[in-house]
Amino acid sequence: MRLILDSGSQKTYITQQLKESLGLKPIAREKLCSKTFGADYNNLKTVDIVNLRLKNVENGLSVIITAHVVPLIWSRRERPSLGHPLSQFDSYTCATS
């Protein structure tokens, strides 16, 4: 399992798949409004909130984290082709040292 902990984030998220694979039970439900970069609309959903325990395998210390459960955290998107971005400089001679 891969994990990113962002101490500057306002909320913590896990996927529905992780919730199910860990057998986590909801402790609450909350309306969550998300807006992604470049989107011109808000996405309002009611999501589960769960607690999960992270344990340090080296010293045995653990911490409980409260997380919002969402279907997907990240998806790969194809970037538009820019052609050859440096082709405009083909006629220039580069200086050498």
Buried (B, 14 or more C-beta within 10 A) or exposed (E): EEEEEEEEEEEBBBBEEBBEEEEBEEEEEEEBEBEEEEEEEEEEEEBBBBEBEEEEEEEEEEEEBEBBBBEEEEEEEEEEEEEEEEEEEEEEEEEEE
